Amino acid sequence: MSTTMRAAVCVEAGGPETLEIRELPVPAVREGWSLVRVKGAGLNRSELRTRQGHSPNVTFPRVLGIECVGIVAASTDPGLPEGTTVAAVMGEMGREFDGGYAEYALLPNALLMPVTTTLPWEVLAALPETYLTAQGSLDALGVVPGVRAKLLIRGGTSSVGMAAASIASGHGIETAATTRRPEKIDALAATGVDHALLDDGGTLAASVHAVWPEGPDYVLDLVGASTAAGSLHLVRRGGTVCVTGSLSGWSLHHFEPIAMIPSGTKLTAFHSDTVKGSVGTTMLQRVVHEVEAGAYRPNIDRVFGLADIVSAHRYMENNRATGKVVVVP
């Protein structure tokens, strides 16, 4: 094994150009941490905000990347021998310590999720954060497989939105999903949702109620702060809204719960950090099996090489992707 590696280093807060490919020493293993040879990393919008300087606990320079898949190259855990295929998500990857934008990543053993699969690396890399978040969000909403229900996904062409639609349709849930870009309507319809809707800010409520006069039972809001209050008035009275995404930022300003939450309607949230490590291992393996069987779609939009990380961030920042963007070393 080489003593050096290539990594995409965010040298300071700013635009995509602050990501630089550098030659770094391969991290030395230490107690409780193992070295993973990274084979692929899904990109996430939270990494854009970290790069822009909006993650207060992050210091630069930093190798970003809140998820990766790969092979254990050097282990300190007898249960994770060298050669094991693993995935890792969250747990402050790419924030408090270097993450997946590199040829090797030194990661806490507690984050490593062993998986058995025949999927290509770029496909496997598209699954962990996306599908664990989608499944966790549906669980938070209270969606029950096989029980008739109506689900609206706001931000449907995001990777998590497409994954949630894939899971929900597999469970027999009637699903509508939105996009703000007219040119993405056809791509959204191709994901298998029952109703593809344009969210242009002014007519969404009419479009939703034309499909479901009383509103959906559940709303999965992946747009986030700017649409959360509106989602509470789209869902049927007594239904549930789960805010998972942060495409529009982290904070909801001037939020007045009594005035803004219709009586009996429920508001919840999901954060993928709750399914990291051993908690998410069984869930991820199930997702992998479903993708291998063709029941779930990986929904990969584009694969970039590590050397093209600046272009990958520009592509994601300009909202050009319909689905998951993946980087391979």
WOSULPE-V399714 format. One record per backbone hydrogen bond with DSSP energy under -0.5 kcal/mol. CO is the residue of the C=O (numbers start at 1). NH is the residue of the N-H. Records with the same first field share a line. If there is no record, write none. Layout:
CO = NH / NH
This chain:
3 = 26
5 = 24
6 = 103
7 = 9 / 22
8 = 10 / 64
9 = 11 / 20
10 = 61 / 62
15 = 18
16 = 19
18 = 11 / 20
20 = 9 / 22
22 = 7 / 24
24 = 5
30 = 33
32 = 109
34 = 107
35 = 73 / 74
36 = 38 / 105
37 = 71
40 = 69
41 = 327
44 = 47 / 48
45 = 48 / 49
46 = 50
47 = 51
48 = 52
49 = 53 / 54
50 = 53
51 = 14
54 = 56
55 = 58
62 = 10 / 64
63 = 99
64 = 101
65 = 100
66 = 90
68 = 88
69 = 39 / 40
70 = 86
71 = 37
72 = 83
74 = 35
77 = 80
81 = 84
84 = 72
85 = 115
86 = 70
87 = 113
88 = 68
90 = 93
92 = 95 / 96 / 97
95 = 59
97 = 94 / 95
100 = 102
101 = 8
103 = 38
105 = 36 / 107
107 = 34
108 = 111 / 112
109 = 112
110 = 278
111 = 277
112 = 114
113 = 87
115 = 117
120 = 123 / 124
121 = 125
122 = 126
123 = 126
124 = 127 / 128
127 = 131 / 132
128 = 132
129 = 133
130 = 134
131 = 135
132 = 136
133 = 137
134 = 138
135 = 139
136 = 140
137 = 141
138 = 142 / 143
143 = 145
144 = 147
146 = 148
149 = 174
150 = 217 / 218
151 = 176
152 = 154 / 220
153 = 155 / 178
154 = 222
155 = 158
157 = 323
158 = 162
159 = 163
160 = 164
161 = 165
162 = 166
163 = 167
164 = 168
165 = 169
166 = 170
167 = 171
168 = 171 / 173
169 = 172
171 = 146
174 = 151
175 = 194 / 195
176 = 153
177 = 197
178 = 156 / 157
179 = 199
180 = 182
181 = 184
182 = 185
184 = 188
185 = 189
186 = 190
188 = 191 / 193
189 = 192
195 = 177 / 197
197 = 179 / 199
198 = 200
203 = 207
204 = 208
205 = 209
206 = 210
207 = 211
208 = 211 / 212
212 = 215
216 = 236
217 = 240
218 = 152
219 = 221 / 242
220 = 154 / 222
221 = 244 / 245
222 = 247
223 = 248
224 = 227 / 228
227 = 231
228 = 232
229 = 233
230 = 233 / 234
231 = 234 / 235
236 = 239
239 = 266
240 = 219
241 = 243 / 268
242 = 221 / 244
243 = 270
246 = 249
249 = 225
251 = 253
252 = 255
254 = 256
255 = 257
256 = 260
257 = 261
260 = 262
262 = 265
266 = 241
268 = 243
271 = 274
272 = 275
273 = 276
276 = 279
277 = 280 / 281
278 = 282
280 = 284
281 = 285
282 = 286
283 = 287
284 = 288
285 = 289
286 = 290
287 = 291
288 = 292
289 = 293
290 = 295 / 296
291 = 294
299 = 324
302 = 326
304 = 328
305 = 308
306 = 309
308 = 312
309 = 313
310 = 314
311 = 315
312 = 316
313 = 317
314 = 318
315 = 320
316 = 319
324 = 301 / 302
325 = 43
326 = 304
327 = 41
328 = 306
